């Protein structure tokens, strides 16, 4: 009887660690969870980093690389990747319908969250590795440099659901009506209009400042020192302090829509608020004509 119970126990552990039962219940997976499932064919790992070249220096075993500025955006139009192109890329990475997709990246999962938002637009429920590359590396977990060769997958994506996106007209309407809480997740200097873009990046808008009525909660405030998201109660308190408490729908924005995806993930996936991401963000809004802008620094435009 003891041997039978031991065998059943081993089978139960195996069922937890592999196959369909491996799917995590929530929007985040831990480093421990993922390392235990590196050989699970139903778990597909995708890296989306700010610097795509870090993948070549070492990546999580089995992870495919998605280059954000080619694989997740349209190469010609200022738009996200088309359904057909994303479907082709995911199939090449071996992704099937029903797989558990785990995204991770550098810079506290900044662009991995962008990938999760793009996936959401096409009806794909992707999870983030809490802590991303930063925590995985800090804990000394395995990295490899060998290219990933996957059997082609057969995932099928839905048509883009525009309800996940805010457009320029939506943001202007929300600014004028107060129908939404607008969250500017850029740095305080960007928000005030002291600078138009973060240091080292080109100025991509002629106006400085922020959407009138927007509150400023920099995206990095949502994470802990080790790169993991703060606990839900801390996140609620952080956002509620500036009136983001789930009683109104939320629009997030930044410079080009990627940093704001991180806040979109925190508010929508972790706190369950009604949130859309404005991927046009300040590069569109700061160049638009006739839109409400607030500038606290007295530098409304660059003059060139």
N, C-alpha and C positions, 0 to 999 in steps of 0.2 A: 504493500500500500504506500509506504514511504517513497519507493522508487517511482510509482505511478504519479504521486503528487508532485515529485520533483520534475518529472517529465512534463506534466501539465503546466507547471510553473514556468519551465523553460520555453514552452510553446507560447505561453501568454506573453512573456517578455518579447519573444520574436515577433509576435503579432503587433505589439505596441511599436516596435522599432522599424518595421518594414510594411510595405504594401499600403492599401488605402487607409488603414488605421493610423498611418503615420501623419495624416493631415492634422495640422495644428488648429485648435479651435478659434484662436484670436488672430488679430492682424499682425502680431509680432511673433517671432520665434527666437529662442535663446541660442547662444553659441553652443551650449551643451546639447540642446535638442538637435541642432543641425549636424554637429560632429558625429552624433550617434546614427545619423541617417545618410552619411556620405555615399553609401553603397545602395541606397534605396532608389530603384529606377523610377518610382513615382514622385520623387522629389527632384525638381529641376532648379538649379542654382544659376542666377544670372548676375554678373557684376555690372553696375553702372556707376562709374566714377567720374569726378570732375576732370581728372587727368586720366584718359583711357589707357595711357602707357604704363600705369602702375600695374595693370593686369599682367603685363609681360614679365615684370620683376617677381611675380609670385601671386598666385590666386588660389582660392579655395578649391580643393580637388573636385573635379567635375563641373566647375563653373564655366559658363560661356560668357564672352565679353560683348556687351552692348555699348557701342560708342554713341553717346547721347546726341552729338551734333551731326551724325549721319544715319544712325539706326532708329532714332526716336523723333526725328523732325523731317519734314519734306525738304529735299535738297534744293528746290527752286523757290517754292512759295514760302512765305513766312507762316508756317502752320506746323501742326504736329504730323507725324508720319501717317501715311494713308493706311487704311485697314489692310489692303492687299500687301503692302510692303512689310508691315509689322507681322502679318500672318506668315509671310515667307521667311522672315528672319527668325521667328520663334520655331517654325518647323525645322529650319536648318539647325537650331540649337537642340532639337530633339524633343520639343514640348508637345505633349498630347493633351487632348481634352481630359479633364479630371485630374491632371497632375497638380501637385502642390508646388507653386512657383514661389521661390524665395529670392528676393532682391537684396543686394548689399552694395556698398561702395565706400569710397573715402569721404573725408570731410563730414563726418557724422551722418552719413547716408543722405546728404543733400540731394545729389542727383539720382540716387536710388529711389527717393521719394517722388522725384519728377517722373521716373519710370513707372512707379506705382500709380500715379495720377493718369498718365497716358494709357496704361493698361485698363484702368477703371473706365475711361471713356469708351473703350471697346469691349466692356463687359468681362474683363479678366480680373479675377480676384487674386492679386499678388500680395505676398506677405513681405515684411521687412525683417532682416536679421538685426535684432536690437543691438546697437553698438557698432554695427558695420565692421569694416576693415580694422578700425582703430582697436576695438575690443578683441577681435579675433587674433590680431597680431600681438596685442599686449598679453594675452593669455597663453601665447606660444602654441597656438593650434596649427595644424598642418597647412602648408602652402606648397604648391607645385608650380613649375614653369612649363611643363609639357602641354602642348596644345590639346584641346578637347575635341575628340572626334565622336560625334553622336549619330546614332541611327536617326534618319529623318522622322520628325513627328507629324502628327495629323491634326493639330489644333485648328479649330475654326473660330474666327472672331465674329462678333456682332458688328453691325453698322455703328458708327460713332454716335454716342448719345450726348447731344448738345446740352443736356441738363447738367452735365458736370462742369461746364465752362461758362464763364462770364465774358460777354463781349463789351466793347467800348460803350455802346448805348446802354447796356445794363448798368455799368458802373456810373455813368453820368446820371441815369435815372435814380439810382440808389443814393448818390450824393445829394441830389436835389430833393428827394422825397423822404429820405431817412428810413426807407423800407428795409435796408440791410445794415448790419454792422460791417464796415469796411476796415480790414486789418492790413496795414502797411507793415511788412515784416523786415524792411530794410534797416540799415543802421540809422541812428539818430541824426547823423550828419546828412544822409540822403533825404530823410524825412523832412528835416528843417529847410533843406535847400542850400546848405553850406557847400555841398558837393552834389554832382549829378550822378556819378557812378563811383563804385568802390575804387580805392587806390589800385593803379595798375591796369584798369580797364578803360576802354575808350568811352567818352561821353556819347551816348546814343540818343539823347533827347536835347532839344533846345531850351526847354523849360526845366526849372528846378523847383522842388517843393513836393507836395503830396496832394492826393485827391481830397478835396474839401470834405471835412467830416470824418476822415479816416483816423483811426487810432494807431499808434506805433508800438508794436511788440516785436522786437527783433527775433528772427527765427531761432537763433542759437540759445535763447533763454529756455527753450523747451527741452534741452538735453542736460544730462549730468556730465561730470568731468570725464567719465569713462566712455562717453558717446551714446549711452543708452538714454531713452526718453525718461523724463522725470515721472514719478508715480502719478496716477490719474488725479488724486486729490490735490497734488501740488500744481498740476496743469490747470485744473479748474480754478484754483485760487489765483494763479498767474493771470489768466485771461479775464476772469471775472472782475479783477481790479480795474480794468479799463472797459467794462461793460459788455464783455463777450461771455455770455452765460447760457447760450442756447435758446434764449427766449425770442431771438430774431435770427433769420437766416444770415449767413456770413459770406462775404467776398474777401478772398485773400489775394494780395498782389505783391510784386517786388520789382525787379528791373526787367527780367525777361520771362518770369513765370516759374523759375526752377526753385529758388529759395522758398517761395510762397507755397510750393507743393509740400514742403516739409511741414509747414504750419497747417496746410490743408489736411495732411495725414493725421497730425496730432488732434486737430479739432473734430474731424469727421470720423476717423477710424478708431481713435482711442477714447474720445469723449462722446461720440454719437451725435454731434451737432449737424445741422443742415448747412453745408459749406460748398461753395463753388470756387474754383481757381480762375483768376483772370490772367491768362497766359500772355495776353498782349502787354500787360503790365506797363511800367513807366516808359519803356521805349516806344510804345504806341501812344499812351496817354499824354506823355510830356511833349509830344510833337503834334497832338491833335489841335484843331482850331475850335474855339468857343467852348472849351470844357472848364468846369470850376476847379481852380488850383489855389491852394493855400501855400504861401511861402513865408516862413518865419525868419529867414535870414536876410531878406531884402535883396536876393539875387534871382529875381524871377526868370531871367533868361540870360543866355550866354552872350547875346549880341552878335552872333556870327552864324 
